[in-house]
Amino acid sequence: MKKNHELKGSCACGNVKYKVEGNPLFTQACHCKNCKLSTGSSFVIHTMIMEEDFKISGDVASIDLPTGSGKGYHAYFCIICGVYIFCRYGISKGRIALRTQTLEKPIKPQAHIFVKDKDPWIEISDKSICHDKMYDREKTWPAESLNRIR
């Protein structure tokens, strides 16, 4: 796969800036109850990347939050403005989940997960990328991304 242009992002106040030097693995919108509660929104969009491709500057703090799997995750946020920048999930060693809306050019989700918990006023036009719960990664992610995590 051809390498994407470098992705860049930041928090709201500019204290935290980052860049992603490799291609993203996958982008998904999660409608689960835990994500809705932790964001105060109807869903969160995460772009999965390899941790080695992530370069960050600025001061962040973290907090442990629950997930449906029970393994939890660490959410990292700017210590000044509080914007959540990325997460480390216990089940995703070597990968991090960027909060996609912190990117200068956000990426469209390739899947919507936990749509069984979706707020009724949210309409998703492409039903083929919707999953009631979590998807089967082997069937959903691009082959190039799967090869990079093996």
N, C-alpha and C positions, 0 to 999 in steps of 0.2 A: 504494500500500500504506500502511496506517495505521502510524504510527511506534510501535515497541515502547517499553515503559517502558525507561528507562535501565538498561543492564546494568552491573553492578559486579563487581569481583573483586580478588584480592590474592594475595600469596605466603603461605607458612605462618607466617612471623614477623611479618607486617604492615608490614615496611619498604616494600614496593612495593604501591601501590594503584592501581587504574585504573578508568575508566568508558568505556563505549562509547555515544556519543550518537546513532548511527544504527542502522538495522536491520542485523543480520548478513546476510552474503551467502549463506553455505552452511556446513553443519557435516558433517564427514566423519571416519570412523575409518579410520586407515591401519594395515595389517598388514604393511607391507613390512619387509624385513630391516634396512634402515637405521634406521627409526623404532623398531623393537624394540630394536636395539642402543643407540641414543641414550637411550632412556627406561628400559631395563632391564625392560620390561614386554611384554605380548603385543601391544599396539597403542597408538596415541596418537589422541586425538580433538582435531581442530583446528576452530575456528570462524573462517571467513574474514570479515574486516571491511575497510572502507575505512580506510586509515591516517589520513585527516583526521578520522575519527570517534573516534579513540583518544586519550584523555587519561590520562597516567601521571604518578605521583609516586613518588619513592624512587630509590634507586641500583641500577642494573643494569649488568651486564657482558655481553659477548657472545663467542661462539666460532663459528667457521666449521665446518660439518659437511657431509658428503656427502649427495647424493640420487641416486636411480636415474637421473634425467635427466642427471646430470653437472654441472649448473649450481650445485648446492650451496645452502646457506641459512645465515643468521646466526641463531643461537638466543640469546635474551636471558634472563638469569636474575638473581635477587636476589643481591647480593654478600654477604649475610649468611647466608641459609638455603639458597641454591642452587636454589630452585624455578624451573624454566623457565616464563616467563610468556608469551612470544610469539616468533614467528619471522618473518623476512623472507626470502622465497624469491626467488632471482634471476629466476625466470620470472613473478613476480606483482608487477609495478611498481605502486605506489600502494595495495597491499593488504598486510595482515599476517594471520598465522594465530595466533590466540589458543589457548593450551592450555586447552581447554574446561573442564577440571576445576578451573581457578583461578577460574572464575566463581562468584559466590554461588549462582546457580541454573543449573547446567550444562544444556546443550542436547543433546537426543537427536540422534544422527547421522542425516543424510538419505541417507548412502551409506557403504558399507564398501568400501575399495579395497585392491588387492593381496591379495585373499582367497586367492589361490594360495599365499601364504606364511603364511596364518593358522595359528596353533597348533592342533593337532587337537582339543584339549579345549574350544576356544571354539566355542559354538553360536550362530549368528545365526538367529533365527526368521523374519525377513522376507527371504527370498532375493531378492526383487525389487529390493532396494537394494544387492545385492552385485555387485562387479566384480572379475574375475580380476586385472586390472591397473588402470590409470587409466581413468576414464570419459571420454566425450565431453561436455565442459562444456555445449556448446550444446544437448544433448539432456537433460541432467540437472539443471542449475541452474534455479531459477524465472526466468521472463522478467523480472521486476522487478530481480533481481540482475544478470542479463546486461546489461540496459539501463544500470545504474549503472557498469559497468566499461568500457563502450564510449566 
